[in-house]
Structure formats: C-alpha cells, structure tokens
C-alpha cells in the first residue's frame, strides 16, 4: 500500500475544474478543498502509515476524513498520471480499520445488502411496504444513517433468475447441471448465433429483474442461447465498504463456479458495469494466489453488454437490419467504473446499430450517487452538488428542448446513476439495452 501511495508525484490532476472535464475527483470539484483531493489522500495516508499523526495510525481522524470523502468512483484509476488507484487503497485501508476497530453497522449492512434482499424476496410485498411506508422507512433510514430525502430501493416481486427459469426450462436445467458442463457440451444448447452466460448481478436480480429479462429477451431474439449459470453476488458492495475478506469469499466462489465454463466463445456478459467489471479489475487480486491465473482468464471473458454486442456486430452476427431505422435521440451518461476501465466508446458504437439514432455524450463525470455514498446522510448534499455540476442541468435542458415527434431517451447503464438522475431531475433514465430492445424490428 505504501508503494501505491508513493506513486503520487503531486502533479495535482485531481484538482481539475469542471470545465476541464473528466471524472477525477468529484468531491474536490464541488468543494475546492485540498483535503478532498486524491493528492491529499495519498499524502495523508503516506504520512499516517509511515510516521503516524500525533502518535496515531489507523485511529487518526485526519485519515478517516480523507477516506470518508472518497466516492470510490475509480476516476484516479485512469486519469491520474501516476495511476494512483485510490479506490483500491481506500478499500484495503478500510478493511484494516474494520479489523482493528470493528465494522460500523451501516458498512456491515451495505456490504451484505444482497443477502438482506435475498431474504426479503421471501416476503417481497412486505419488504416493499416497509421500504416505502413513511414511518417504517424513516426508522430504517435513521438506524443506518441514510438521508431522509432518499427512497429505499424496493424489490422486484420475482427475481430475474426465477423469472428466466420459469420461462425457459432449458436454462434452469443447464444451471442445475453446471458442475458437469464443459466447453464440449455447450454446443448441445446453442442457437444459430451461439451461447453466452448472463451474469445475474445482485442489483438487477433483486431490484430490476425486468431489466435483466429485457436483456435476455433481446439476446434471444437476436439468435443467442442465454444461460444464467449458478453463481453468487459480485461482492461490489463489500468492496466499496472495505469488507475485502467478505468480497474475497464471493470472488473465490465465482471463479470456482464459472472459470471452467466461461470462454471466448461463450463469455460471461453483464449489464451492471460495477459488477461485471469486478471480474476484470479486482478478482485477480482478491482470490488466493493459486486461483489467479483462472481469475484473469475469467476476467478476460467477462464482458459488459456493449462490449459483447459490438463484438458480435463486428463478426457480422448482428447488423442494423435487425433494428428499426426510425429517428431516436439519446443522451448518454456513462458509469464511473465503465469510463475508468473500458470507456463508453463501445456504448456509442453499439448505438450505431440504430440507423436513425442521434447520440449525445453527456460530458459528466461521476453522477454523485456512487453506490451508497449518495444515500448516506452526511454525503447527501455533496452527492446532489456533484450531480448539479453537469449531469442534472444537461438532462433538464435535453428534456425541455426535445422534439415531440422524435423519441428521446436519457440513458445510463448504472442503477445508481439512474436513481440519482431521477432524484435530481425527476427524469426516468433507462438502461441502454432497453433502448436497443425497443428498437428491435
């Protein structure tokens, strides 16, 4: 960790203004406070771990302050000239602090939110009532220190996995026999275009199941055989809260379950950027050393929705002839992790399948929600201020200036981004694959 923070050379790219653009560093951009810059975090972490502050190391309030203001957006992963990955450093430090002082209740619960929602699905209507009823939701938000202005996410009545199993017995049968499934068996189940494994990430599976089914139906109508394999959650929430020991369990189990069946011919495809990109970014370092080669191979074949569709377009398996050529206007906001790790160019290229589409890239950095950050009481105002820099004004202007004769969509692949846009502007943003599905012939 010391070596990582030593990479900071003080150039100060993390102090860029909104006018310059980019994602790095959202909390500094709205505060103009040096302590909220990536440079300050690196300096204080280096000083704390090397010499301590007033005799304190992990307990130093200065350390807690700089870690608390980090959104874990990964902007520094690609935009810092020294490649200081503060998101990763922060997670490692938080795990050490948790080991030393215990895990705070909110962090513990957010890290295990998928498990809570899995149990909640047993009584989904009651869960949703408790999440939306003013009295009960207020109590819940007070307990976990969430902002009272935010709405607690509700659950789909049926999970994505259960819905897909009920409408496709072949897929559920394959999942049950996954331990026996090898590359040589996959051709048995293929359609004309081939087979892919769809990752039922924890956000889509429990909260936006219909979105996941829409993507599965899109792929099926394009000729692909879609299998939702047996796997566990990605561990994204655990990573963001510094619960790396828990995240390691999820990563290790997913590599065990998926590494031997996922391949270049039959990739693992996901629609939530932060989850599917974890396979490529964090998993090789989270799993035991003996599994790292398999983890890297799995990560190389874990594709975001746009990467897969563009790949198939270049192969000639998908073409504009599959879609309507009617005019449509799209305003695109990219997910932070997507922009940092792979960029949004593939999403724009995917939209080129829509002959009548006009795509506008919103020059926004982080939306400000950043997982649970925007829900947290002490970060609520900062979260909205980040959205107000570019994202919210652009969305409002796009909606007010839209042509009624041409369908207009605000598109955002991240579930947190869509929630932030709704809370900040009242506009319902859609996932890019929803547009692709609506435009199918």
N, C-alpha and C positions, 0 to 999 in steps of 0.2 A: 504493500500500500504506500509506503514511504517513497518507493521508486516511482509510483504513478503520480503522486502529487509533486514530486521533484521535477516532473516534465514541464510544469508551468513555468514559462520564462517571463511572465509579467507583461506580455505584449498588450493585453487588455482588449482583445477582440470581444470578450464577454461584456464589454461596456458599450457595445454598438447601440446606436439610437434606432428607434422605429423606422426612421427614414432610410436607413441603410438596408433594412430588411433582415431576413433570416430568423431563426428560432432562438438562438443564444442571445442573452439569458433573460427569460421573461420577467422574473421577479426584479431584476435590476432595471429593465426597461421602464417599468411603471413606478419604481421608487427612486431611481438615480442615486441609490445608496450603495456605496462601495462594499459594505458588508454583505450585500445580497448578490454580489457578482461571483462568478466561478473563480476568478483570481483570488478573491478574498477567502473563499472556502479553502482553496488549495494552500494558501499561506497560513491560515489558522490551523488547519489540520496538520500541516508540516510542523509548525511550532509546537502544537499541543503534543503530538506524538514524539517529538524529538526532545523537548525540554519541559513540557508541561506549562500550564498557565497558573500562576500563583500556587504552584505545588500540585495542581490538579491535572488529570489527563482526561479520561472519559467523562468525568463529572464536571468538567469546565463549562460554565454557562455560555461562554463565547463559542464553544464547539457546537453546543445544542442550537444556538441561534443561527449559525450558518447552515447547519444541516436542515433546520426547520423551514428555511426559505427556499430550498431547492425543490422544484416541481418534478424532478426525475424525468424531464422531457427528452433527454439524450441529445439536445442541441449541441452540447460540447463534444459529443462523440464524433461529429463530422465537421463542425465549424471552428472548433478550437485549433489553431495552427500547431499546437503541441500535442493534440489528441488526448487531452486530459478528460477521461471518461468519469465525470463527477457522479453520474448516476450509479455507476458500479462502486465507486469508492464510498459513496454515501451508504449504499446497502450493506457493504462489508462492515463499515463503522457501526451502523445501527445494530447489526447482529451482535457485535462485541458489547455494545452498551446494554442490549437486552440480556446478554449472558451475565453481565455484571450487576445490573440494577433491576432486572425483570422486564417483561414486555408490557407496555401500557395496554389497558383494556381495549381502547379503540384500535390500536395497531393489531392486537391479537384477534379481534373480531373481523376487521377488514381482511386480514390475511387468510381467514377461514370463511369468508363470506359465501363462497361457493358451497361449502358444506352446510352452512346455515340454510341456503336456498334449496339445497337438495332435500333437506328435512322439511322445509316449508312447502315443497311441492306435494307432500302427502296431504296437506290441508291448504292448498293454494288459495281458495276463496277466503279462508280465514286469515291467511298471511296477508293477502292484499287488503283486506278490511283493516287490519291492524296498521298496515303501512300508510293507508290513506285517511283513516278516521282521525280527525283533528286531535282529539285527546290522546289516543294511543300513540300516534306518530310524534306528537310533541314530547311525550315521555321518552320514547325511544331515542329521539334526537338529543334530548337533554342528557341521557345516560352516556351516549357515545360522543357528545360534544360536536354534533353536526349543526350546521346553520339552520335556524328555524325557517328561513326562507326557501330552503331546498325541499324537494319532494323525495321521499324514499322510493327507490325503484320498486316496481311491482313485478310479479312473476307471470309468465305465460301459463295458461291453465294446464297445458301439456308440454312437456319438454320437446325440444327439437328431435332428440334421439327417439323418443317414444312415438312421435308423430311419423317419423320416417319409417320406423319399424312397422307400424301399423298399416302403412300404405305400400310397403314393399317387403314382403316376406323374405325375398332373396337376400336383401341387405342384412336383415336381422339374423338369418341363418349363417351368413358369412361371418358376422361378428361373433356368433357363438362358437364357430369353428376356427377362430382366428389363430389359435395356437398351432393348428395343423396347416394353416395357409402358407404357402411358399410361392415364389415367383412362377414356378412351373405350373401352379394350379390356377393362377389368376385368369388365364385366357378362357377358362371354362365359363366365367361370368361376364366376359366383355361384350359390349355393344360394338357397333362399327367403328367408333372413334377411340375405344379403349376404356380402361378402368382408372379411377382415381379414388383416393381415400379422403374423405371430408372430415376435417377436424371440428368436432362439436365443442367449440370453446365455451368456457363457463358463462360468459356474458350472453352469448347467443342462445346457448342450450336452455338456460333457465329463464332469461328475461325477454329475449326476442326470438323465440322459436320460429315464428312465422317468417322472419327474415332468413333464417337458415334454410327453411323449407323452400323458400323462393329461390335461393341459390341452387339448391339441389335440383329443383324442377327446371331451372334454366339449363343446367348442365345435362340433365336427362333429355330435354327437348333438343339439345344440340348433338345428341347421339352418344353421350358418355354413360358408362355404368358407374353409379355413385355408391360407395360403401362407407358407412360410418363405422369405423373399427372400434374395438374396445380400447379405451384409453382413460386417463384421469385428467384432471384440470391442468392447465398450463403452469400454474404457480405464479402468474404475473402479479397478482395482488400480494402474495407473500414476498416476492422480490422487492416490490415497491415499498413495503413496510419494513424491510430489513430482516425479515424472518427467513434467512437463507437456508437454515437447517431444514425447515419445512419445505421450502422450494426445492431443495436437493432431493427430497423424497419423491416429489411429483416428477421432477426431471428424470430421475433414475428409473422410475416405473414406466414413464412414457417411452424411454429409449428401449427398455426391456420389451414392451408390448409392440412397438412399431418398427424398430430398426430392421427386423428381418423380413418385413413385408413391403415396406415403402422403398421405391426405387425410382430411377429417372423415368421409366416407362409408366409407373403407377405412383405418382407423387402424393404427398400429403398436402392438401390445399385448405387454406383457412380464410375467413373473411374479417376477422378482428386483428388488425395489424400487430398490436402489442402482444397478443398471444402467439400467433404463428411465427412471428419473428424471434420469439424467445428461443425457439429450437435452433436458430442460426446464431444468435448472439450470446445468450447466457448458458445454454445447456452444456456445451463442450467444457465449460469451466466449473459447472455445478456437479456433474456426475463424477463418480470415482475414476481415478486415472485409467484403470483397465477398460473402462467403457468409453473413453473419449474419442477413440477412432470411430466407433459406431455412432456416437452422438454427432460428430462432424459430418459423417456420411448422411445421417438422417436430416441434419440441418440443411445440407446442400439440396436435398429433395423436398424440403418443406417450403411451399410456395404460397405467396399471397395471391388472392383471387385474380388481380390484374396481371401478375407475372404469368400465371397459368394460361389465362385467356389470350394474352399476347403471344405466348409461346405456340399455342395451338393455331393462332391466326397465321403466324409465320410458317407453320408447317402446312398450311392450306386446309386445315380441318375446320376452321371457322372463317366465314367471309361476310362482307357487308350484305350479301344476298340473303343471309339468314335474318336480317333485321329490316324494319321499315325505314324508308328514306324520308320520312316526314320531318319537318323542321322541329328542333327542340333546342332550348337554351339551358346550359348547365353552368352553374357557379360552383367550383370545386375547392374545398378546403381539405388539405392533406393532414393525416395524423402525424404527430411529432416523431414517433418511432419510425414510421414509414419514411418520412423525409430524411431522418438521420441515417438510416441503414440502407435503404434502397431507392429513395426518391419517389416522386409522384409522376415521373415521366411515363411509366408503364400504364398508369390510370388514364392519362391523356391519350396515349396510344390505343388503349382499349376502346375509348370513346370514338376513335376514328372508324370503328366498325359501323357507327351510326352516321350514314352519309349526310343527313340533314342536321347534325349536331354542331352547335357553336359552343365551344368550351372556354370558360373564363377561369383562369387560375387566381384564386384569392391570395393576395400577397401577405398572408397572415403567417405568424409563427405558431406558437402554442395557443390553443383555444383558451387556456386558463383553467380548465377543469382538472386535467392531469390525474385521472383516476379518482381517488378520494380527496385529493387536495382541495378542490373547489367546494366539496361538501363540508369540509371542516370549518367550524365556527370562526376560528381565528384567521382563516385564509379566505373567507367568503368575499370580502371587499377587494382583496388583491386579485382574486380569481376573475371577478367581473371587470376590474380595471384592465386586466390583460386582454380580455375579450373586446373591450371598448377601444383598444388601440387601433385595430384594423378590421378584425373579423365582423363584429356587430355592425359598424357603420356600413361596411361593404354589403352585408346581407340586406340591411334595410334599404339601401339605395337600389340594389338589384331587384328587390321585390316591388318597390314603388315605381321603378322605371320599366317594369316588364311589359311586354306586348301581350294583350289578352288573347290574341289569335295564335300565339306560339307558346306551347307548353314550356314552363320554366321550373327548373329544379335547383335547389341548393343541395349539393352532395357532400357527404363527409363519411369516410369509412369507419371512423371510431365511434363507439357507442357513447363515450364520454363527450366527444365533440358534438354529437347530435343533441345530447341533453343540454349542453352548455348553450348551444345556438337557440334551442327552444326557450330556455330560461332567460336568456339575454335579449332575445328579439321577438319571441312568440312565433317564430317560423319553424315549421316542422321540416328539418333536413332529412334527406333519405340516404341510404347506403347506395353507392354506385351500381351495385348489382341489381338493385330494384329498378333502376332506370333501364338497364340492359334487358331485364325480363319484360318490362312493359313495352319495350320497343321490338320484341321478337315478332316476326311475321306470324 
